Amino acid sequence: MFRTKNNNAFTLVELIVVIVILAILATIAFMSFSDHSSSARDSARLSDTTNIRKWIE
């Protein structure tokens, strides 16, 4: 007589929690990438200055 409502959708709270978790992970990944790119840039600069010194001598 009474049918139960089959609700398979996500709630708004669940979606917001997932979005917040993804934002935190994206921030961590971006900061990690930023650190690696700056260290690679520093290595390239050191190599360039070494090559310039050798060229001058």
N, C-alpha and C positions, 0 to 999 in steps of 0.2 A: 504494500500500500504506500508506504513512505519510501522514497528513494534517497539513498545517501548521495550527497554531491561529491563526485570524484574530482578533487582539486589537485592537479599535478603541477601547478605553476609555482614559481618562486615568489616569496613575499618581498616587499620593498626593503625591509631590514636586511634580508639575506643578500640582496643585490648590492646594497650600499656597503655591507661588510666586505664583499668580494672586491668591489671597486677600490675600497680603501687599502686592502691588502695588496692589490695589484699596483696601486700608486706607490706604496712603500717599497715594493720590490723594484719598481722602475727607478725610483730615486736612488736606491742602493746601487743598482746596476750603472746608472749614469755617473755616480760619484766614483765608482771603481774604474770605469772607462776613462774618466777625466784624469785620474791619478796616473794611469798607464800611459796616456797620451802625453802628459807633461814629462814623465820620466824618459819616454822615447825622444821627445824634443830636446831634452837636456843632453842625452847621449849623442844626438846628431850635432848639437852645438859643440860639444867637446871634441868630437871627431873633426869637425870643420876647423876649429882653432888649431888642432894639432897639424892638420894639413897646411894651414896658412903658415905656421911656424916653420915647417919643413921647407916650404916654398921660398920663404924669405931668406933662410940660411943658405 
